[in-house]
């Protein structure tokens, strides 16, 4: 039994019958470098490490992709937590109520709803701060260490309700 490596994806299959794999698609019994796949390149019928410069470029590209994935994950975490407490349609109604309250001078209603917008803004600031830390990271380990205090933010939820807001006059 032998090892094959896909020439496009670098997928490794161990203990295979090489006669079942086309050499146009698979490297047969290559020497597999002890390095991340992004550092590999095909030279003839074997795998070798890329040049130092190409490995540095591959690592930089990997880090940028890793950062983007982490920033998206942080935003998803924030939006899920926000949406779990205040569905988009409820936020829209409360924003409308606040705008109408301000324009019609209903200060009690406006004062009741405003803390919700302040709370959402505080969460957004926390998200952006975490994303900025990710963007400034110089290693995947640092990226992995960045988080946001969603539970602390959720604990400060002003618990604004449409029903209560609607019942407030003046």
N, C-alpha and C positions, 0 to 999 in steps of 0.2 A: 504494500500500500504506500501511496505517495501523497504529496501535497500539491495543490494547484492554487493559483492566485489569479483572479479576474483582472485583465489588463485595463479595464475601464474603472471599476469600482474598488479594486484592491481587496475584494472579498476573498477570504482565505477558506479553503476547504481541506481538512486534514483526513488522512487515511482513506483516500479515494483510489479508484481504479483509473489511472490516467488515460487509458484508451477510450474512456467515455467523454473526454474533454478535448475540444478542438484547440490546437496550439495557436490558432488565429485569435482566439478569445481568451485563452488561459495560458499563464506561464506554468510550465510543468517543472516541479521540484526546484523552485527558485530558492536562493538564499534570502531569508527574510530578515531585513535589518531590525535591530532592536531600537526602534524609534517610532514616533507617531507616523501614521500613514501619510500625513500631509508632507512629510520629509522624504518620501519615497519617490523614485522615478524608475522607469523601465529603461535599461540599457541592454540592448540585444535581447537575449532570452532570460534575463535575470533582473532582480531588483537591486538598486543601490541607493545610497543616500544622495540627495540633491547637494549641490554646492552649498557652502556656508551661507552665501548671500541669498540663495534661493530658499534655504531653510528659514532664514531670518524673515524674508518676505512672506513665506507661508505662515509663520508664527504670527506675524502682524495681522495678516488677513484673518486668521483664525480668531485672534483676540477681538478684532472688530466685530466679527460675526457673533462671537460669544457675548460681547457687550450689548449688541442689538437685541439678542434673545433675552438677556437679563432685563433690559429696560422694558421690553414688551411684557415680560412676566410680572414686573413690578406694577406696570399700568393695569394689567389684567387683574392682579390682586386687589388693587385699589378700586377699580370699577366694579368688580364682583362684590366687594364689601359695601360699597355705596349703594349699588343696585339691590343688594339684599335688604338694606334698611329702607331705602326710598327708591321705588321703581321709577324709571324715566318719566312715565306719565304723571306720577305724583309730584316729581320735582318740577315738571312743566306747569302743572296746575298751581303749585305753591309759588313758583316764580311769577306766574300771571297774577295771582292774588296779591303778591307783594307789590308788583308794578301798579296795579289798580289801587291798592291801599295808599301808596305814596302819591299817586296822581290825584286821588280824591280826598286826601288829608285824613285818612283813617289811621291815625298814629298807633292806636292799640294793636290793630291787626299787623301793621308794618313792624312794630316792635316785637311782636310774637314770632313772625316768620324770619326776620333778619338773622337771628342766630343760626338758622339752618344754612343760609348762604355763607356765613362766616365759618361755620364748621366745615362745609365743603371746601372752602378756600384753604383752610388750615390743612386739610388732607391733601389738597393739590400741592401746596407748598412742600409738604413732607415728601410727596411722590417726586416732585421735581428735584428736591435736594438729594434723594437717593439716586435718581437717574443721573444727576450731575456727578455724584461720586463714582458711579459706574463708568461714565464717560471719561473720567480722569484716571481710571485704573490702568496700571501697567502690567497686570498679570491676571490670569483666570482665578487664581486663589483670592486675590483682592476682590474681584467681581463677586465671587461666591460669598464673601463676607458681608456684602452690602445688603441691607434690608431696610424695611420701614416698620414703624411701630403701629401696625394696623389695630391691634387690640387696644392700645392706649388711646388711639384716635377714636375708635368705636365707643369707648367708655365715655367720651365727652359728647356723644350724640345729644343734641338738644331735644330730641323726640317731639318734633313739630308734627301736628296732624292737620289734615285738610279740614276735618269736621270742626276742630277747635278754632282754626283760623277763620273759617266761614262764619262761625257764631260770634266773632268779635266785631263790635261796632266801634266807631269813633277812635 
